[in-house]
């Protein structure tokens, strides 16, 4: 089978499309014929070696953790799914023709494979950080870098829970944030004052890692009311860095519920062929996205 891998840490040029042995489902796992793989910032962060001190991996290594596809192998002890079922979920080395998933859910009928591949990690992350920051119905949540995949999920989940959201994004994405129910403003000079004009902030999320942790603390009045998923230096200022995955099966089940009720839709901004995984990483790292990027296998 074909898969994307890298034999050394570095820039996107270290990615290679290679022939590899097919993986097989172990106990509690399934294997899918991958139709589409999701692109997440953690994919290029791992490729760059950012997590080697905390979560080392052996090289050469595959890439990717999200995918949607068709079940073609079911591991021991797995029930409720069989070959031929369309599913989406979380696994390993998903930039490939076949991948093993450790958490999955049956795809809602109104989703395409391209759309479904963009949900697993962003929904799990969104649910986790909303819980960790402790924001409640009736309160206001500030989301810095709100137009990407996680931000799109946070805004819609928050709205479903009765949480008011203020989102920052580039000028081109202001209408997009408003369509998701947020009060929108641009980042850049004077953004703190613009946020204050929109209302009091009870909690804040840093999704972009753009060096705004001090300002988020200032706006909330308490570092414990701020959570970051993108700034590795956040703990030095007393802010929680959320990088440990939570309950993925539960998150997928909640995603299915939200999607089925029409409360959650994350658009696909751009699709790439498997051979252009490097371009997908370059674009993901550049940010300013609206929704998700995916790789079509």
Secondary structure per residue as TSV (DSSP state, phi and psi in degrees):
chain	resnum	aa	ss	phi	psi
A	1	X	-	360.0	163.2
A	2	X	E	-94.2	140.3
A	3	X	E	-150.3	157.9
A	4	X	E	-95.0	133.7
A	5	X	E	-146.4	174.6
A	6	X	E	-144.6	143.7
A	7	X	S	-106.3	-5.4
A	8	X	S	-150.4	154.8
A	9	X	-	-78.0	146.3
A	10	X	S	162.5	-157.4
A	11	X	S	-75.7	-178.0
A	12	X	G	-60.3	-20.0
A	13	X	G	-68.9	-11.4
A	14	X	G	-81.2	-10.3
A	15	X	-	-73.2	138.2
A	16	X	E	-132.8	141.4
A	17	X	E	-93.5	116.5
A	18	X	E	-130.3	165.6
A	19	X	E	-86.0	134.0
A	20	X	-	-142.0	160.3
A	21	X	-	-70.5	144.3
A	22	X	-	-69.2	137.8
A	23	X	-	-79.1	164.3
A	24	X	-	-132.4	149.3
A	25	X	-	-72.9	127.7
A	26	X	-	-92.3	-173.8
A	27	X	T	-55.4	132.3
A	28	X	T	76.0	11.3
A	29	X	-	-124.0	165.9
A	30	X	E	-130.9	156.7
A	31	X	E	-111.4	141.5
A	32	X	E	-123.2	150.3
A	33	X	E	-79.7	109.5
A	34	X	E	-70.7	126.8
A	35	X	E	-93.7	-43.7
A	36	X	E	-146.1	139.4
A	37	X	E	-111.7	141.0
A	38	X	E	-82.4	145.5
A	39	X	E	-104.6	122.9
A	40	X	-	-124.4	149.9
A	41	X	H	-54.3	-31.7
A	42	X	H	-63.1	-25.3
A	43	X	H	-62.0	-48.9
A	44	X	H	-79.9	-24.1
A	45	X	H	-65.1	-41.7
A	46	X	H	-64.8	-43.6
A	47	X	H	-59.9	-34.3
A	48	X	H	-78.8	-11.1
A	49	X	T	85.9	17.8
A	50	X	T	-65.5	-24.7
A	51	X	T	-108.2	14.4
A	52	X	T	-63.0	-29.7
A	53	X	T	-75.6	-30.9
A	54	X	T	-102.7	-35.4
A	55	X	S	-137.6	71.9
A	56	X	-	-64.6	144.5
A	57	X	-	-124.4	155.1
A	58	X	-	-90.9	145.3
A	59	X	S	-106.9	149.2
A	60	X	S	-71.4	157.0
A	61	X	E	-136.6	151.3
A	62	X	E	-82.0	-179.3
A	63	X	-	-132.7	144.9
A	64	X	-	102.7	148.7
A	65	X	S	-135.2	-13.9
A	66	X	E	-110.2	145.4
A	67	X	E	-163.5	159.0
A	68	X	E	-130.6	141.1
A	69	X	E	-176.2	-161.5
A	70	X	E	-114.2	128.3
A	71	X	E	-61.7	131.5
A	72	X	E	-132.7	-0.4
A	73	X	E	-156.0	131.8
A	74	X	E	-118.3	126.5
A	75	X	-	-78.9	167.4
A	76	X	T	-58.5	134.8
A	77	X	T	85.3	-2.1
A	78	X	-	-86.8	129.8
A	79	X	-	-126.4	160.2
A	80	X	S	83.8	5.4
A	81	X	-	-147.3	147.1
A	82	X	-	-145.7	166.5
A	83	X	T	-54.3	135.6
A	84	X	T	100.1	-14.2
A	85	X	-	-74.9	134.8
A	86	X	E	-82.1	126.7
A	87	X	E	-137.0	165.2
A	88	X	E	-137.2	151.1
A	89	X	E	176.3	-163.4
A	90	X	E	-116.7	136.4
A	91	X	E	-156.5	-135.6
A	92	X	E	-143.5	151.2
A	93	X	-	51.4	52.6
A	94	X	-	-85.3	-9.9
A	95	X	S	-78.5	70.7
A	96	X	B	-162.5	167.6
A	97	X	S	-73.7	-28.6
A	98	X	E	-134.3	144.2
A	99	X	E	-148.9	151.1
A	100	X	E	-96.9	131.2
A	101	X	E	-108.6	140.3
A	102	X	E	-103.3	-14.1
A	103	X	E	-144.9	136.9
A	104	X	E	-158.8	167.2
A	105	X	E	-147.7	153.3
A	106	X	E	-67.9	137.3
A	107	X	-	-67.7	132.6
A	108	X	-	-58.6	145.5
A	109	X	T	-62.9	-24.9
A	110	X	T	-90.5	10.6
A	111	X	-	-106.3	143.4
A	112	X	-	-87.0	165.3
A	113	X	H	-61.8	-38.0
A	114	X	H	-61.8	-44.9
A	115	X	H	-66.1	-46.4
A	116	X	H	-60.7	-36.8
A	117	X	H	-63.8	-21.2
A	118	X	T	-86.3	-2.3
A	119	X	T	-92.8	-42.5
A	120	X	H	-51.8	-60.5
A	121	X	H	-69.1	-38.9
A	122	X	H	-69.5	-36.9
A	123	X	H	-70.4	-43.0
A	124	X	H	-59.0	-45.2
A	125	X	H	-63.5	-45.4
A	126	X	H	-60.3	-47.0
A	127	X	H	-62.8	-40.7
A	128	X	H	-65.0	-47.7
A	129	X	H	-76.7	-28.2
A	130	X	H	-63.3	-41.0
A	131	X	H	-66.0	-45.0
A	132	X	H	-67.4	-34.0
A	133	X	H	-79.1	-14.2
A	134	X	T	76.2	20.2
A	135	X	-	-76.7	141.1
A	136	X	-	-120.7	165.8
A	137	X	T	-54.0	134.6
A	138	X	T	92.4	-13.3
A	139	X	S	-94.2	174.1
A	140	X	E	-116.2	129.5
A	141	X	E	-111.2	128.0
A	142	X	E	-95.9	128.6
A	143	X	E	-118.2	113.2
A	144	X	E	-91.7	118.8
A	145	X	S	83.2	58.3
A	146	X	-	-92.9	-5.2
A	147	X	S	-93.1	-10.2
A	148	X	B	-75.8	-166.7
A	149	X	H	-62.6	-51.4
A	150	X	H	-64.2	-42.6
A	151	X	H	-61.4	-42.4
A	152	X	H	-58.8	-41.4
A	153	X	H	-69.7	-44.5
A	154	X	H	-57.7	-47.1
A	155	X	H	-60.1	-42.2
A	156	X	H	-76.3	-38.3
A	157	X	H	-65.9	-42.7
A	158	X	H	-60.5	-44.9
A	159	X	H	-60.3	-40.7
A	160	X	H	-64.1	-25.1
A	161	X	T	-97.4	5.7
A	162	X	T	78.6	23.5
A	163	X	-	-98.9	128.9
A	164	X	E	-77.7	139.1
A	165	X	E	-125.8	134.9
A	166	X	E	-108.9	125.9
A	167	X	E	-120.2	140.5
A	168	X	E	-108.0	141.9
A	169	X	E	-163.9	175.9
A	170	X	-	-67.2	165.4
A	171	X	G	-58.1	-35.8
A	172	X	G	-69.7	-17.4
A	173	X	G	-107.6	12.0
A	174	X	H	-64.8	-46.3
A	175	X	H	-64.8	-34.8
A	176	X	H	-61.1	-45.5
A	177	X	H	-62.1	-41.0
A	178	X	H	-64.9	-36.1
A	179	X	H	-64.0	-25.9
A	180	X	T	-90.5	6.6
A	181	X	T	93.6	9.1
A	182	X	-	-95.8	154.6
A	183	X	E	-79.9	127.2
A	184	X	E	-114.4	145.4
A	185	X	E	-151.0	161.7
A	186	X	E	-86.0	156.3
A	187	X	-	-86.3	-172.1
A	188	X	S	97.4	-176.2
A	189	X	T	-52.1	129.6
A	190	X	T	84.2	8.6
A	191	X	H	-67.5	-32.6
A	192	X	H	-63.0	-43.1
A	193	X	H	-66.0	-38.1
A	194	X	H	-65.0	-37.9
A	195	X	H	-64.9	-44.7
A	196	X	H	-58.8	-34.9
A	197	X	H	-67.6	-22.3
A	198	X	H	-87.1	-13.0
A	199	X	-	137.6	174.6
A	200	X	-	-69.0	146.0
A	201	X	-	-112.2	121.8
A	202	X	S	-91.4	-28.5
A	203	X	E	-157.1	160.8
A	204	X	E	-145.8	147.5
A	205	X	E	-122.2	133.3
A	206	X	E	-103.4	110.2
A	207	X	-	-106.1	-10.9
A	208	X	S	-109.6	-18.4
A	209	X	-	64.4	38.9
A	210	X	S	-97.3	20.8
A	211	X	S	77.7	35.5
A	212	X	-	-113.1	15.3
A	213	X	H	-59.7	-44.8
A	214	X	H	-60.2	-40.5
A	215	X	H	-68.3	-36.7
A	216	X	H	-66.4	-38.3
A	217	X	H	-63.6	-41.9
A	218	X	H	-61.2	-42.4
A	219	X	H	-71.6	-35.3
A	220	X	H	-89.5	-25.2
A	221	X	S	83.9	4.9
A	222	X	-	-161.3	120.3
A	223	X	G	-60.5	-23.1
A	224	X	G	-72.5	-11.0
A	225	X	G	-99.7	15.4
A	226	X	E	-126.4	137.1
A	227	X	E	-130.9	137.1
A	228	X	E	-119.9	144.0
A	229	X	S	-115.2	5.3
A	230	X	S	-132.2	-15.7
A	231	X	-	-109.0	103.9
A	232	X	T	-66.0	-17.0
A	233	X	T	-89.2	0.0
A	234	X	G	-56.7	-41.6
A	235	X	G	-60.3	-24.5
A	236	X	G	-66.0	-19.1
A	237	X	G	-106.2	12.1
A	238	X	T	85.3	9.4
A	239	X	-	-99.1	137.8
A	240	X	E	-70.9	130.5
A	241	X	E	-99.7	119.8
A	242	X	-	-100.4	104.1
A	243	X	-	-129.6	3.2
A	244	X	S	-102.6	124.0
A	245	X	-	-63.3	141.6
A	246	X	-	-94.1	-144.1
A	247	X	-	-83.4	96.4
A	248	X	H	-68.5	-45.9
A	249	X	H	-56.6	-40.8
A	250	X	H	-65.0	-40.9
A	251	X	H	-63.8	-40.2
A	252	X	H	-65.2	-39.2
A	253	X	H	-63.9	-40.3
A	254	X	H	-68.7	-35.8
A	255	X	H	-61.3	-44.8
A	256	X	H	-59.7	-42.3
A	257	X	H	-62.6	-47.0
A	258	X	H	-64.1	-43.1
A	259	X	H	-64.2	-44.5
A	260	X	H	-64.9	-30.4
A	261	X	T	-86.8	1.3
A	262	X	T	74.4	21.5
A	263	X	-	-99.8	-6.2
A	264	X	-	-144.7	123.7
A	265	X	-	-145.6	122.0
A	266	X	-	-112.6	113.4
A	267	X	-	-72.0	154.8
A	268	X	E	-94.9	114.7
A	269	X	E	-74.9	-40.8
A	270	X	E	-156.1	143.5
A	271	X	E	-113.9	147.3
A	272	X	E	-130.8	147.0
A	273	X	E	-73.3	161.2
A	274	X	G	-55.2	-36.7
A	275	X	G	-69.8	-12.5
A	276	X	G	-111.4	33.7
A	277	X	H	-59.8	-34.7
A	278	X	H	-61.6	-41.3
A	279	X	H	-63.9	-38.2
A	280	X	H	-61.7	-40.7
A	281	X	H	-67.1	-40.9
A	282	X	H	-60.2	-46.5
A	283	X	H	-68.2	-39.0
A	284	X	H	-63.2	-42.5
A	285	X	H	-66.9	-29.8
A	286	X	H	-70.8	-21.4
A	287	X	-	74.0	-155.8
A	288	X	-	61.0	25.5
A	289	X	-	-83.8	164.5
A	290	X	S	-125.5	93.4
A	291	X	B	93.4	-134.4
A	292	X	E	-121.9	157.3
A	293	X	E	-116.0	140.4
A	294	X	E	-138.4	159.9
A	295	X	E	-114.4	120.4
A	296	X	E	-88.2	122.6
A	297	X	-	-92.6	360.0
